[in-house]
Amino acid sequence: MNISTWPDIYVPKYPVEVPSLEIKASNGVHLFSEATTSMYVCGITPYDATHLGHAATYLTFDLIHRYLRVQGSQVSFVENITDIDEPLLERAVRDNIDWQTLALQQVELFESDMSTLHILPPQHFIPATSVMKLIDEAISRMQQNGYVYKVDEDLYFDVSSFLVNLPVTHDEALRIFGERGGDPERVGKRNALDPVLWLANKNGEPGWESSHGFGRPGWHIECCVISLRYLLGENYLNESHGGYLIDIQGGGTDLIFPHHFMSAAQAKALLGKEFARSYIHTGMVGLDGEKMSKSKGNLVFVSKLLQDRVDPMVIRYALLTSHYSKDRMWNAAILEKAQKSIDRIRENLSKSEVAPAQPLLTKLAAAIAKDLDTEQALQAIEDWCLLSETNPQVDEAGVVSRALDSLLGLAL
């Protein structure tokens, strides 16, 4: 499956100087002030539509992307598509549809949702199925480095030398690993936490020829290879690398372990360097007091909201009302309140005279620079609306409109 990114989105120039972005990442507080920034965000497994948990995650990294560009950093941004995995194959069988057709349909829907929500596209949007040769080469290199062994016809990654950095207790790791695609009970593994690198073909599933036999890759090696190849360059295996390999690894908190941990371990096994300087994770989104999940059947899909004629900027605003790192609950009241806020902002932006733009723009930049404090940013907009209603002074509504688009992606 060959995929291009969705259409680029125009970002107006932000008219005031902004401070450097500071993020409270999962591995410490990091300041981003370099001229270039490399960012890898884990993409979708395309077996279902974009739900609000996805939207909240990609909106977070869109804010980072936008802010870095505003402060003058050149951003290299890569996102993957896990277009070969158990959930995709299982749904294709269940719905009696070709797995590639299903994947393509869901990727197209995802791209439409992202574009409608005004989320900037990555430079590279890479399906796992397009990098099988690269994965083959990477596994061979890890084999040379002594990190690969065979169980029956499958290849596993020996993670034992990396377990000192486990982000959870060993017992928790075993439980989570089993719940999220791992096979801790498999007989013949050196360590219960060792993840699969290459699965030999079985049951007529899709497969690819490789020097390791006919089969398909494990989950973590896909992201490891895609991120390194498209952020470091096509000769990344044969070049020396200093410091961290990339600047930002992003995704939801559900990816901290095993996915981000295992991808980082495999990158270090390949190149001998730490993978990412910053690991940035977004909180989970629930619905009406319950965890939102496919098994509960309570997922709220972006495409369904759009079909119900919900304004995409209202959806975006509603997701901005909570800090990105917090778990949050979604309900109809949040959407209703966001609609009222958007209506109020639009009403003020339509006026010939409003409150001065400069104080608002300075407050917005300061809020987003401080760990993407969208709650503070939205409060500053509310305060500006009140001032515009009670003491309008200048013809600067257009300045504010462009600034909201530039920094927050609110195209009003």
Secondary structure as UniProt FT lines:
FT   STRAND          21..25
FT   TURN            26..27
FT   STRAND          28..32
FT   STRAND          36..41
FT   HELIX           52..70
FT   TURN            71..72
FT   STRAND          74..81
FT   HELIX           86..94
FT   TURN            95..96
FT   HELIX           99..116
FT   TURN            117..118
FT   STRAND          124..127
FT   HELIX           128..130
FT   HELIX           132..144
FT   TURN            145..146
FT   STRAND          148..151
FT   TURN            152..153
FT   STRAND          154..157
FT   HELIX           160..165
FT   HELIX           170..179
FT   TURN            180..181
FT   TURN            184..185
FT   TURN            187..188
FT   TURN            192..193
FT   STRAND          196..200
FT   TURN            203..204
FT   TURN            211..212
FT   STRAND          215..217
FT   HELIX           219..232
FT   TURN            234..235
FT   HELIX           236..238
FT   STRAND          246..252
FT   HELIX           253..255
FT   HELIX           256..260
FT   HELIX           261..271
FT   STRAND          276..282
FT   STRAND          285..287
FT   TURN            288..289
FT   STRAND          290..291
FT   TURN            294..297
FT   HELIX           302..307
FT   TURN            308..309
FT   HELIX           312..320
FT   TURN            324..325
FT   STRAND          328..330
FT   HELIX           332..349
FT   HELIX           357..369
FT   HELIX           374..390
FT   HELIX           397..408
//
